[in-house]
């Protein structure tokens, strides 16, 4: 297991290096004049020259990348232009909010995907199986933005049961229950598509195991239906783990529109505001943080897969 983890960590090094190149070039090559956008068209040349030198925009692009990478390796992501604070100090509170929203949405994805997938695999031709298939198709096909607006219109505007945005009520004591009420709508909107994909994959994997020779041999040995199902679920769990890890990474970096629409103070909304203000250090730091988290989640998923299936860690 140690050799497997070490091999995965070594393979992640060139991946992370490529991520830093893509992140830097994507932000550095954005059309427009960042100095002019920050100071305005009527700024004096002295102010423009001073800001250009402070941001290091006068250096060649390879030199800018090398300087930025060196500071990023030392956890120095620069200073936010709009907030006038270190980028790390601005990102950490927003990261906590994004992780909270992602965790709740991921719990909905795993629970709903497992239940719908199991129902479809156990009753493929029955009413429950057809209902599961229909819900999977609806979850994958429905536009998330439209569903989010529909949730706000129904539960926040019409029924007035749930808040439309934010993390706490303006007038109120706050607390965990208040936070949970504010989490329901954005977590549901974010989990919609990943839930449908997870249910489809788990339904296919569990259905394949239930019709395999393994299930027939377990039944021939006289095991109960519950015991057979438990063994089959265990054999189908690697597929659930793989798709679950991918959907977790998708949720972590795909909640931008959810955070913006529901006014959730996470990394996605922070990056949206930073792009609007052309706060390049904050944009680079935020995108790099999300990309590193994506790679880290994939490593954790591979490690968990290797723990469940010994064939993975013994494969060359």
C-alpha positions as CSV (number, residue, x, y, z in Angstrom):
1,X,0.0,0.0,0.0
2,X,2.9,2.4,0.8
3,X,4.4,1.8,-2.7
4,X,1.0,2.4,-4.3
5,X,0.6,5.7,-2.5
6,X,4.1,6.8,-3.2
7,X,3.7,6.0,-6.9
8,X,0.4,8.0,-7.0
9,X,2.1,11.0,-5.2
10,X,5.0,11.0,-7.6
11,X,2.6,10.8,-10.6
12,X,0.8,13.8,-9.1
13,X,3.9,16.0,-9.3
14,X,3.9,16.6,-13.1
15,X,0.2,16.9,-13.0
16,X,0.3,19.7,-10.4
17,X,3.1,21.4,-12.4
18,X,1.0,21.3,-15.5
19,X,-1.9,22.7,-13.4
20,X,0.2,25.7,-12.3
21,X,1.2,26.4,-15.9
22,X,-2.5,26.3,-17.1
23,X,-3.7,28.4,-14.2
24,X,-1.0,31.1,-14.6
25,X,-1.3,31.3,-18.4
26,X,-5.1,31.3,-18.3
27,X,-5.2,34.4,-16.0
28,X,-2.1,36.1,-17.5
29,X,-3.3,36.0,-21.1
30,X,-6.8,37.4,-20.3
31,X,-7.4,40.1,-22.9
32,X,-7.4,43.7,-21.6
33,X,-5.3,46.0,-19.5
34,X,-5.4,45.0,-15.8
35,X,-3.6,48.2,-14.8
36,X,-6.0,50.4,-16.7
37,X,-9.0,48.4,-15.3
38,X,-7.7,49.0,-11.8
39,X,-6.6,52.6,-12.0
40,X,-9.0,53.9,-14.6
41,X,-8.4,55.3,-18.1
42,X,-7.3,58.7,-16.7
43,X,-4.6,57.5,-14.3
44,X,-1.2,59.3,-14.5
45,X,1.7,57.4,-16.0
46,X,3.6,57.4,-12.7
47,X,0.7,55.5,-11.0
48,X,0.5,53.0,-13.9
49,X,4.3,52.4,-13.8
50,X,4.3,51.9,-10.1
51,X,1.4,49.4,-10.2
52,X,3.0,47.6,-13.1
53,X,6.2,47.1,-11.2
54,X,4.4,46.1,-8.0
55,X,2.4,43.4,-9.9
56,X,5.5,42.3,-11.9
57,X,3.7,42.8,-15.2
58,X,6.6,44.4,-16.9
59,X,8.7,41.1,-16.8
60,X,8.5,38.5,-19.5
61,X,5.8,35.9,-19.0
62,X,8.2,33.0,-18.2
63,X,9.9,35.2,-15.5
64,X,6.4,36.1,-14.1
65,X,5.5,32.4,-14.0
66,X,8.7,31.5,-12.2
67,X,8.3,34.2,-9.6
68,X,4.7,33.3,-9.0
69,X,5.4,29.5,-8.8
70,X,8.3,30.2,-6.3
71,X,6.1,32.2,-4.0
72,X,3.2,29.7,-4.4
73,X,5.5,26.9,-3.3
74,X,6.1,28.9,-0.1
75,X,2.3,29.4,0.3
76,X,2.6,33.0,-0.6
77,X,-0.1,33.7,-3.2
78,X,0.3,37.4,-3.2
79,X,-1.9,40.3,-2.1
80,X,-5.5,40.8,-3.2
81,X,-5.7,44.0,-5.1
82,X,-9.4,44.6,-4.3
83,X,-9.2,43.6,-0.6
84,X,-5.6,44.8,0.1
85,X,-5.0,41.6,2.1
86,X,-3.0,38.5,1.6
87,X,-4.8,36.1,-0.9
88,X,-4.6,33.2,1.6
89,X,-6.5,35.3,4.2
90,X,-9.2,36.1,1.7
91,X,-9.5,32.5,0.4
92,X,-9.6,30.5,3.6
93,X,-12.9,31.7,5.0
94,X,-14.5,31.3,1.5
95,X,-13.0,27.8,1.3
96,X,-14.6,26.8,4.5
97,X,-18.0,27.8,3.2
98,X,-17.5,26.0,-0.1
99,X,-16.4,22.8,1.7
100,X,-19.5,23.0,3.8
101,X,-21.8,23.3,0.8
102,X,-19.9,20.6,-1.0
103,X,-20.1,18.2,1.9
104,X,-23.9,18.6,2.2
105,X,-24.4,18.3,-1.5
106,X,-22.1,15.2,-1.7
107,X,-24.1,13.6,1.1
108,X,-27.2,14.0,-1.0
109,X,-25.4,12.6,-4.1
110,X,-24.2,9.5,-2.3
111,X,-27.5,8.8,-0.5
112,X,-29.8,9.5,-3.4
113,X,-27.5,7.9,-6.0
114,X,-27.2,4.7,-4.0
115,X,-30.9,4.4,-3.3
116,X,-32.0,5.1,-6.8
117,X,-29.3,2.9,-8.3
118,X,-30.1,0.0,-6.0
119,X,-33.9,0.3,-6.8
120,X,-33.2,0.3,-10.5
121,X,-30.9,-2.7,-10.2
122,X,-33.2,-4.8,-8.0
123,X,-36.3,-4.1,-9.9
124,X,-35.2,-3.3,-13.5
125,X,-38.5,-4.1,-15.1
126,X,-40.8,-3.1,-12.2
127,X,-42.5,0.2,-11.3
128,X,-39.7,1.2,-8.9
129,X,-37.0,0.5,-11.5
130,X,-38.8,2.6,-14.2
131,X,-39.4,5.4,-11.7
132,X,-35.7,5.3,-10.8
133,X,-34.7,5.5,-14.4
134,X,-37.1,8.4,-15.0
135,X,-35.7,10.3,-12.0
136,X,-32.1,9.6,-13.2
137,X,-32.9,11.0,-16.6
138,X,-34.6,14.0,-15.2
139,X,-31.7,14.8,-12.8
140,X,-29.1,14.6,-15.6
141,X,-31.2,16.4,-18.3
142,X,-32.7,19.2,-16.3
143,X,-30.7,22.5,-16.6
144,X,-29.2,23.2,-13.1
145,X,-29.7,27.0,-13.5
146,X,-33.4,26.6,-14.3
147,X,-33.9,24.1,-11.5
148,X,-32.2,26.5,-9.1
149,X,-34.5,29.4,-10.1
150,X,-37.5,27.0,-9.9
151,X,-36.4,26.0,-6.3
152,X,-36.2,29.7,-5.3
153,X,-39.5,30.5,-6.9
154,X,-41.4,27.7,-5.3
155,X,-39.8,27.3,-1.8
156,X,-38.6,30.8,-1.2
157,X,-41.1,33.1,-3.0
158,X,-44.3,31.1,-3.2
159,X,-44.3,28.8,-0.1
160,X,-41.9,31.0,1.9
161,X,-40.5,28.0,3.7
162,X,-36.8,28.3,2.9
163,X,-34.5,31.3,2.4
164,X,-33.4,32.3,-1.1
165,X,-29.8,33.0,-0.3
166,X,-27.1,33.8,2.3
167,X,-26.0,31.7,5.3
168,X,-28.0,33.2,8.1
169,X,-31.1,35.4,8.5
170,X,-30.5,39.1,8.8
171,X,-32.7,39.3,11.9
172,X,-32.4,36.2,14.0
173,X,-30.1,34.3,16.3
174,X,-28.5,32.2,13.7
175,X,-27.3,28.8,14.8
176,X,-27.0,25.4,13.2
177,X,-30.7,25.1,12.3
178,X,-30.7,28.5,10.6
179,X,-27.5,27.5,8.6
180,X,-29.1,24.2,7.7
181,X,-32.2,26.0,6.3
182,X,-30.0,28.1,4.1
183,X,-28.1,25.1,2.9
184,X,-31.1,23.1,1.6
185,X,-31.8,24.9,-1.7
186,X,-28.1,25.4,-2.9
187,X,-27.1,21.9,-1.9
188,X,-30.1,20.4,-3.8
189,X,-29.3,22.5,-6.9
190,X,-25.7,21.5,-6.8
191,X,-26.3,17.8,-6.2
192,X,-28.9,17.3,-9.0
193,X,-26.6,16.3,-12.0
194,X,-24.0,14.3,-9.9
195,X,-26.9,12.4,-8.2
196,X,-28.3,11.3,-11.5
197,X,-24.9,10.2,-12.8
198,X,-24.0,8.3,-9.6
199,X,-27.3,6.5,-9.7
200,X,-26.8,5.4,-13.3
201,X,-23.3,4.1,-12.7
202,X,-24.2,2.3,-9.5
203,X,-27.3,0.8,-11.1
204,X,-25.2,-0.6,-14.0
205,X,-22.5,-1.9,-11.7
206,X,-24.9,-3.6,-9.2
207,X,-27.1,-5.0,-11.9
208,X,-24.0,-6.6,-13.6
209,X,-22.9,-8.2,-10.3
210,X,-26.4,-9.4,-9.5
211,X,-26.6,-11.3,-12.9
212,X,-23.0,-12.6,-12.7
213,X,-21.7,-16.1,-11.8
214,X,-20.7,-14.7,-8.3
215,X,-24.4,-14.1,-7.4
216,X,-25.4,-17.5,-8.8
217,X,-22.8,-19.3,-6.7
218,X,-23.8,-17.4,-3.6
219,X,-27.4,-18.4,-4.1
220,X,-26.4,-22.0,-4.8
221,X,-24.7,-22.1,-1.4
222,X,-27.9,-21.3,0.3
223,X,-27.2,-17.8,1.4
224,X,-30.1,-15.6,2.1
225,X,-31.2,-12.8,-0.2
226,X,-29.8,-10.2,2.2
227,X,-26.4,-11.9,2.4
228,X,-26.3,-12.2,-1.4
229,X,-27.2,-8.5,-1.8
230,X,-24.5,-7.5,0.7
231,X,-21.8,-9.4,-1.2
232,X,-23.0,-7.9,-4.5
233,X,-23.0,-4.4,-3.1
234,X,-19.5,-4.9,-1.8
235,X,-18.3,-6.0,-5.3
236,X,-20.1,-3.0,-6.9
237,X,-18.7,-0.5,-4.4
238,X,-15.5,0.3,-6.4
239,X,-17.7,1.7,-9.2
240,X,-19.6,3.8,-6.6
241,X,-16.4,5.0,-5.1
242,X,-14.9,6.0,-8.4
243,X,-17.9,7.9,-9.6
244,X,-18.5,9.4,-6.2
245,X,-14.9,10.7,-6.1
246,X,-15.3,12.3,-9.5
247,X,-18.6,13.9,-8.5
248,X,-17.0,15.2,-5.3
249,X,-14.3,16.9,-7.3
250,X,-17.0,18.2,-9.7
251,X,-19.0,19.7,-6.8
252,X,-15.9,21.3,-5.4
253,X,-15.2,23.3,-8.6
254,X,-18.6,23.3,-10.1
255,X,-20.6,25.3,-7.5
256,X,-19.7,28.7,-8.9
257,X,-23.1,29.4,-10.4
258,X,-24.8,28.0,-7.2
259,X,-22.8,30.2,-4.9
260,X,-23.5,33.2,-7.1
261,X,-27.2,32.6,-7.5
262,X,-27.8,31.8,-3.8
263,X,-25.4,34.5,-2.5
264,X,-23.3,31.8,-0.8
265,X,-19.9,33.3,0.3
266,X,-17.7,30.6,-1.1
267,X,-14.7,30.3,-3.4
268,X,-16.9,30.3,-6.5
269,X,-18.6,33.6,-5.7
270,X,-15.3,35.0,-4.6
271,X,-13.7,34.1,-7.9
272,X,-16.6,35.6,-9.8
273,X,-16.2,38.9,-8.0
274,X,-12.5,38.8,-8.4
275,X,-12.8,38.3,-12.2
276,X,-15.2,41.3,-12.3
277,X,-12.7,43.4,-10.4
278,X,-9.7,42.0,-12.4
279,X,-8.1,41.0,-9.1
280,X,-5.5,38.7,-10.8
281,X,-3.7,37.5,-7.7
282,X,-6.9,36.4,-6.1
283,X,-8.1,34.7,-9.3
284,X,-4.8,32.8,-9.7
285,X,-4.8,31.8,-6.0
286,X,-8.4,30.6,-6.0
287,X,-8.1,28.6,-9.2
288,X,-4.9,27.0,-8.1
289,X,-6.5,26.1,-4.7
290,X,-9.4,24.4,-6.5
291,X,-7.2,22.6,-9.0
292,X,-4.9,21.3,-6.2
293,X,-8.0,20.1,-4.3
294,X,-9.2,18.3,-7.4
295,X,-5.9,16.4,-7.7
296,X,-5.9,15.6,-4.0
297,X,-9.4,14.2,-4.1
298,X,-8.4,11.9,-7.0
299,X,-5.4,10.6,-5.0
300,X,-7.7,9.9,-2.0
301,X,-10.2,8.1,-4.2
302,X,-7.4,5.9,-5.7
303,X,-6.2,5.1,-2.2
304,X,-9.7,4.1,-1.0
305,X,-10.2,2.0,-4.2
306,X,-6.9,0.2,-3.5
307,X,-8.0,-0.5,0.1
308,X,-11.2,-2.1,-1.1
309,X,-9.8,-4.0,-4.1
310,X,-6.3,-5.5,-3.6
311,X,-6.0,-6.0,-7.3
312,X,-5.6,-2.3,-7.8
313,X,-2.6,-1.9,-5.5
314,X,-0.9,-5.1,-6.8
315,X,-1.3,-4.1,-10.5
316,X,1.8,-2.8,-12.3
